[in-house]
Amino acid sequence: MHLSNQAAGALLMALQKCLWEQTDIMPLLQEMVFEMSDDGLVVTNPPVVSGDLSELEEEAEAERERE
């Protein structure tokens, strides 16, 4: 058994979401439902990540100015 690209992406999105929100990843991982497909395991309920891109751009600009 192996992870499909979709499942690997879903796990990475879960990690990004928890880092962004500064929350524990375990509850999100425990909620994930995996199913077998021809491509390997897939996640039927991947996490939804949303955020304000302007805030990210401002942080990136501030970081560049510090360098």
N, C-alpha and C positions, 0 to 999 in steps of 0.2 A: 504494500500500500504506500502511496506517496501523495503529496500535496499537488494539486493542479496550480497553474499560475494564478488562477482566480483566488484559490484558498490562501496561497502565500501572500498575495496582495491584500486580502482581507485581514490577515494577521498583522501585516505592516500598518494597515490603516488603523487597526485597533491600538497598536503601539503609539502611533502618531496622535490619535485622539486622546489617549490617556496622558501622554506627555504634554500636549497642548492644554488639557484641562487639569493637569496635575492631580490625577486620580489613580486609584489602584486598577491594574489591568485584569486582575483575576475575575471579577464579576463579569466583565465583558467577554472574556474567554469562555467562561462557564456557560454563558447564554448562547454561544455559537452552536449552530446545528450543522453537522457535516453529513454529506451524502456522497456515495460512490458514483462516479461517472466514468465515461470512457477515458477522460483525461486525468483521472485520479480523484482524490477527495475534493469536493467543492463545499463552500459555505453558503447555505441557503438564506441566511440572514446576516449579511455582512454589515459592519458598523457604518453609520452615516457620520461623516466628518464635515462640519461647516465652520466657517469662521470669517472674520472681516479681513480681507486681503489688504486693505489700506493700512491696517495696523501692522501687519507683517512687513509691508513695504517700508513703513516708517522705522521699524526696528532694524531692518536691514540697512537702511540709509544711515541711521545713527551708528551702527556698527562699522560701516565703511568710513565714516568721519573720524571715528576713534583710532583707526589704523593708521 
